[in-house]
């Protein structure tokens, strides 16, 4: 049994669960609806304060925008952080129950009796969760981009869908999803009670949400260098957490530790 076999096995189990399939559709739908609602509100001319929107044209990169359009671009661009919430919230439950469900359904013992290594097992479980999560995030963003073409002016659309935005949506969801999955699997490997695991899992996302709220409340604009340094930092953190996960899941002791 190799990594791809484990991914196939996990996907079959996900498709059998209506709740998992429902969450994969619901969570991205919730987070994509918020930027869309904001875009709908900003369509109204009186939604932008006239004292701020003087009507004078300003340059936003290579795009010429009115002051009103500049405000719309700023607000909509900040709302794009909602798409980074999808790879944080969506995979958490699946990762936490990834190992505990194996134990509850008595499928962990036969799985560990196979020649599969701990690395292959954890990599397979990680990919089986990260893959659908990233796909759902990208589909949600694509749906938002299509709707935005109808809800804003071409200048606003170009200013929002600038290369920096596209690079962020392409790179950050896989890194954030793997971060959440590794933390969830570590919890699932070390905690025996599903309810306790769920509570701990809820706590670990709070710092990430807090950092995002702080960014939304500020007006810091990260340049390309800072962004890539942050992405590299996330990649290193993912590798470190995956190494901790391999150490947390001890093949020789996990079954004896979970004996009833």
N, C-alpha and C positions, 0 to 999 in steps of 0.2 A: 504494500500500500504506500503510495507516494503522496506528495503534496496535492497534486491535481485530483487524485482520487478522494482525498479528504474534502477538498473544495466542492467536488460534485456531490458528495454525501451530505455536506452541510446545506447546499442549495436545495436538495431534494427535501430535507427536513423543513427548511424555511417555507417552501412552497406549500407544504402540508398545513402550515399554521396560518390561518386566516388573519390572526391578530398581527403577526409579523408583516404580512403583505399589506395589511391595512395601515400599519405604522409607517411603512416605507413610502406609502402614498400620502398619508396624512401630515406627517411632520414637514416634509418639503412644501406641501400645500399651504401650511400655516405660515411658514417663513417667507414664501414668495408672495403671499397675499398682502403682507404689510407694506412692502415697497410699491405694490400695485395700487393699493388704497391711497398711499401718499401721492403717487403720480396722478391719480384721478382727482385728488383734492387740489393739486397744484395746477391742474388744467384751468381752473377758474381764475379769472383775472383778479378777482378780489381776494384770492387766497394769499397773495404776496403783498406784504405791506407796502403801500405806495410811497411811504417815506423812505424806504430802503431802495425801492425800484424806481430810480429816477428816469429810466428809459435811455440813459447814455450807454453807448456801446463800449465794451471792454474786451480785451483779448484774454482768452483762456487757452493757453497753448497756441495752436495754430487756428483756433476757431474764434470768430468774432461773435460775442454775445452781448445782449442788453443786460442791464443790471438785474432786471427781473429774471432773465434766463440764468444769470450767474447764481442767483439764490436758489433757483430750482435745481441746477446742477449740483450745488453744494449739498442740499438736503437729500436728493436722490442718491448721490454718491455715498453719503454717510449710511443710507439705508441698505446699501449693498452688503454691509457687514452681517445682515440677517442671513445671507447665504452661507456664511461661515459658522452659523449656529447649527446648520443641518448636520455636518459631519461631526459635531460635538454631541448633539442630543440623540440623533437617530441610531448610531451603533452601540450606544451605551448599554441599553437593555439586552441586546443580542449578545454582547460580549460578556456581560455579567452572568447570564444564564448559559453561556457556551459550554462550560464544564459542569456546572451544577446540574443541568438537565441531563447530561450524560450519566451522572451518578444516580439521579432519581429514576431514570428509565433503565438502569442496569446495563447500559451500553458502554460504560467506560472500561470495565474489566476486559471484555472481549477486544476492545480497541487497543488497550495497552498490551494485550497478549500477542498482537501482530508485530512484525519486524519494524514498524514505523518508529522513527526516532522522535524524541521530544521536539526537536527543531522542526521537523516536517509536520508534526501534529499542530504546533502552535502557528507555524507559517500558514498552513492550510486553513485553520480556523480564522486567522487574521484576514487572509485574502478573501475568504468567503463572505466576510462582513464588510471589509473596506470597499470591495468591488461594487456591490449594489448601492452602498452609501454614496460613493463618488459619482456613480451614474445618475442617481436621483438628484444630487446637487447640481450636476451639469445640466440635466434636463430641466430642472426648475429655473436655472439661470437662463437657459435658452428660451423657455416660455416667457420669462420676464422680458428678455431682449426683444422678442417678437411683439409682445404687447406694447412695449415702450415706443416702438416705431409708430404706433397709432395714437399714443397718448402725449407725445411731446413733439417739439419742432426738430427738424433734422440737425440743427446746430447743437441743441441740448443732447440729442442722442449720441452724436459724435463725441461730444465732450465727456459724456459718461462712459461710453464704451471705448475709452482710450486704451492703448497697449498695456499700460500699467494695470488697469482693471482686469483685462483678459488674462494677463500673466498671473495675477493674484488668484483668480478663480480657477486657473488651470493647475497651479502648484499647491496652494494652501489646503484645499479639501482633502487630498490624499494624506498629507502630513498630519492634519488635525484628526482625521479619522483613525489613522494608525495610532496616534497618541491616545485617543479615547479607548480604542480596542485593547491596546496593551494594558492600560490601567484596569479596564474591566476584566480582562482575563487574569490579571494578577490577583484581583479581589476574588474572582471566582475560584482561583486555585488555592487560596489561603483561608477562605471563609466557608464554613459548612452550612450556614443557615441562609436561605434565599432572601428572607426579609432583611437580615442584617446586611447582606451583600447589596441589596437595593438601596438601603439607606446610605451606606458608604459611597456607593456609586453616585448618588445624588449630591453628596458633599464635594466630590472631586471636581465637578464641573463648575462649582460656584466661583473659584478663582478665575477660571477662563472667562466666565460671563462678566465678572467684575472688571477684568482688564478691558473687555470689549466696551462696557458701559463707560469706563474712564476715557477710552479713545473717542467714543461718540460725543462725550461732553466736552472734549477739547477740540482744538482746530489744528492739530499737528498733522502735517502732510509729510509722509515718509518719501524720501527719494529712492531711486532704483537701487543704489548701493545699500542703504539701510534695509530695504525690503529683502534683498538677496542674503544679506547677513542674517536677518531674522529667519529666513527660510532654511539656511544652512544650520542655524541653531536648532530649529525644530527637527530637522533630519537627524542631527546628532542625538537629540533627546529621544527621538523614536528608537534609534539604535540602542541607546543605553537602557531604555525601558524594556525593549525586547530581550536584551541580555538578562535583565532582572527577572523577566517572565520565565525564561528558561531555567533560571536557578530556583524560582519560586515553585515551579511545577516539578517536583522530584518524583520520577517514575517509580522508584523503589519504595517510597514511603506514602505516596498519596492514597493508595488503597487501604493500607493499614490505618492511616490517620482518619479515614472516613468510615471505618468499620462501625456498624451500629452497636 
